Amino acid sequence: MSLDPRNPMAQQHDAHRARRRRDRALAISLSVLVVVGLVGFGSYLLLEKSEASDQERTAAPAEDAKAPSEEPVEPADGPIAGLRTWDATKLTRNHVGGNVTYPMKPPVGGDHNPVWMNCDGEVYKKPLRDVNAVHSLEHGSVWVTYTDKAPEADVAKLAERVGRTPYSLMSPYEGQPGAIMLTAWGNQVTVDGADDPRVGRFFSKFVQGPQTPEPGAPCTGGLEAP
């Protein structure tokens, strides 16, 4: 004899409702497990990707270190074969309005015009007045000069170097003893070409180097053209 006072239909309805609750709870549990599994798998993939990226970043510097530099930096204190120097105390620095006769070509110093040639990496296609270029040397610039005997490829490569080097300038110069010459205040050398290692040493040593009579003086605000 049943103790449930309800009729059989009510009992069946309650049983059906309880079964649906169990099924729904089971479905929710399974969904939770699926989501947790997907999250865990996604985290694993992200971790793997992150570790791979870290390994790539760690390996990259080693690979870069093996790559040769396109333009090796020469030590500034290295010897410069064939370098000619002049006593800085004998190079006068007076401002004059006219031309000056210099004892060497290109000049390495001496009296000069009050206005300098702009030397913030300027590459001039025409010859400069000595008196303006010498003022640029006084400010610590390196002056690259060449004749029509200099190979075009060397001229182009030197122009690239000058173009990215503050306190340097470049111009043609007929009558100088070498095809390609580098000049700083009181210092000068003839080089064999753009790849001559003395080029890098000269730039490293004399661009705003210790020979500069007026360190920190501007290389802009002067003459823009010969």
C-alpha positions in Angstrom: 0.0 0.0 0.0 1.5 3.4 -1.1 2.0 6.1 1.5 1.9 8.9 -1.1 -1.5 10.4 -1.1 -1.2 11.8 -4.6 -2.6 10.0 -7.6 -0.4 8.0 -9.9 -0.4 10.9 -12.6 1.0 13.4 -10.1 3.7 10.9 -9.0 4.7 10.3 -12.6 4.9 14.0 -13.3 7.1 14.6 -10.3 9.4 11.8 -11.4 9.7 13.2 -14.9 10.5 16.7 -13.5 13.2 15.2 -11.2 14.7 13.4 -14.1 14.8 16.6 -16.2 16.6 18.3 -13.3 19.2 15.6 -13.2 19.7 15.7 -17.0 20.1 19.5 -16.9 22.6 19.3 -14.0 24.5 16.6 -15.9 24.5 18.8 -19.1 25.8 21.8 -17.1 28.5 19.7 -15.5 29.6 18.4 -18.9 29.6 21.9 -20.4 31.8 23.2 -17.5 34.2 20.3 -18.0 34.4 21.1 -21.8 35.0 24.8 -21.1 37.7 24.1 -18.5 39.3 21.7 -21.0 39.3 24.3 -23.8 40.7 27.0 -21.5 43.4 24.7 -20.3 44.3 23.7 -23.9 44.3 27.3 -25.0 46.6 28.3 -22.1 48.9 25.5 -23.0 49.1 26.7 -26.6 49.8 30.3 -25.5 52.5 29.1 -23.1 54.1 27.1 -25.9 54.0 30.1 -28.2 55.4 32.4 -25.6 58.3 30.0 -24.9 59.0 29.7 -28.6 59.1 33.5 -28.9 61.4 33.8 -26.0 63.8 31.3 -27.6 63.7 33.2 -30.8 64.5 36.5 -29.1 67.3 34.9 -27.1 68.8 33.4 -30.3 68.4 36.6 -32.3 71.3 38.6 -30.7 73.7 35.7 -31.3 72.8 35.7 -35.0 73.1 39.4 -35.2 76.5 39.3 -33.5 77.8 37.0 -36.3 76.6 39.3 -39.1 79.5 41.5 -40.3 79.0 45.2 -40.0 78.6 47.1 -43.3 80.8 49.9 -42.0 83.3 48.7 -39.2 84.1 51.4 -36.7 87.8 51.9 -36.6 89.4 52.7 -33.2 90.1 56.4 -32.9 93.5 55.8 -31.3 94.7 53.5 -34.1 97.6 54.7 -36.2 96.8 56.6 -39.4 99.6 55.8 -41.9 100.6 58.8 -43.9 99.0 61.3 -41.6 100.5 64.8 -41.8 100.2 67.2 -38.9 100.8 70.9 -38.3 101.6 72.7 -35.1 98.3 74.1 -34.0 100.0 77.0 -32.2 101.3 78.2 -35.5 97.9 78.1 -37.3 96.5 81.6 -36.9 92.8 82.0 -36.4 92.0 85.6 -37.3 88.9 86.6 -39.1 89.6 88.3 -42.4 87.4 89.7 -45.2 89.5 88.8 -48.3 91.2 85.7 -49.6 94.1 84.0 -47.8 97.0 82.3 -49.4 97.5 78.9 -47.7 100.7 76.9 -47.9 98.9 73.6 -48.5 96.0 72.4 -50.5 93.4 71.9 -49.1 94.3 74.2 -46.2 94.4 72.7 -42.7 93.9 75.9 -40.8 94.9 79.5 -40.6 93.1 82.9 -40.9 89.6 82.6 -42.4 86.4 84.2 -43.3 84.0 85.1 -40.4 81.3 82.9 -42.0 81.7 79.1 -42.1 80.4 76.6 -44.6 77.6 74.5 -43.2 79.1 71.2 -42.2 76.3 69.2 -40.7 76.8 66.4 -43.2 76.8 68.6 -46.3 77.9 67.2 -49.6 78.7 70.1 -52.1 78.9 69.5 -55.8 81.0 72.6 -56.5 84.3 73.7 -55.0 84.2 75.8 -51.9 86.1 78.9 -50.9 89.0 77.9 -48.7 88.4 80.7 -46.3 84.9 79.5 -45.5 85.8 75.8 -45.3 88.7 76.5 -42.9 86.2 78.1 -40.5 84.3 74.8 -40.6 87.5 73.0 -39.6 87.9 75.4 -36.7 84.5 74.1 -35.5 85.7 70.5 -35.5 84.6 69.3 -38.8 86.2 66.8 -41.2 86.5 68.0 -44.8 86.5 65.3 -47.5 87.9 66.5 -50.9 88.4 64.8 -54.2 89.6 65.4 -57.8 88.2 64.2 -61.1 90.6 61.3 -60.8 88.7 59.8 -57.9 86.5 56.8 -58.9 82.8 57.6 -58.9 81.9 54.7 -56.7 84.3 55.9 -54.0 83.0 59.5 -54.3 79.4 58.1 -53.9 80.3 56.0 -50.8 82.2 58.8 -49.1 79.2 61.1 -49.8 77.0 58.6 -48.0 79.3 58.6 -45.0 79.5 62.4 -44.9 75.7 62.7 -45.3 75.1 60.8 -42.1 77.9 62.4 -40.1 77.4 65.7 -38.3 80.5 68.0 -38.3 81.6 66.8 -41.8 81.5 68.2 -45.3 82.6 67.2 -48.8 83.4 69.0 -52.0 85.5 68.6 -55.2 88.9 70.2 -55.0 91.1 70.5 -58.1 94.9 71.0 -57.6 95.3 68.9 -54.4 98.1 66.3 -54.5 95.9 63.2 -53.9 92.7 62.0 -55.6 90.9 61.7 -52.2 92.0 63.6 -49.1 90.6 64.1 -45.6 91.4 67.2 -43.7 90.8 68.4 -40.1 92.3 71.3 -38.3 96.0 70.7 -38.4 95.7 67.2 -39.8 95.5 65.7 -43.3 95.8 62.4 -45.1 95.5 61.1 -48.6 93.6 57.8 -48.8 93.4 55.1 -51.5 89.6 55.0 -51.6 86.3 54.9 -49.6 87.1 51.5 -48.2 90.6 52.5 -46.9 90.5 51.8 -43.2 92.2 55.2 -42.6 88.9 56.8 -43.5 87.1 55.4 -40.5 90.1 56.1 -38.2 90.2 59.7 -39.4 86.5 60.3 -38.8 86.6 58.7 -35.4 89.6 60.7 -34.3 88.9 64.1 -35.7 85.2 64.7 -36.0 84.9 67.1 -33.0 88.2 65.7 -31.9 90.8 67.0 -29.5 92.3 69.2 -32.3 89.1 71.3 -32.4 89.9 75.0 -31.6 86.2 75.7 -30.9 84.5 72.5 -29.7 80.7 72.7 -29.7 80.6 75.6 -32.2 77.7 75.2 -34.7 78.0 73.6 -38.1 74.7 75.1 -39.2 73.7 78.7 -39.7 76.6 79.4 -42.1 76.8 79.4 -45.9 74.6 76.9 -47.6 76.3 77.1 -51.0 79.7 78.2 -52.4 
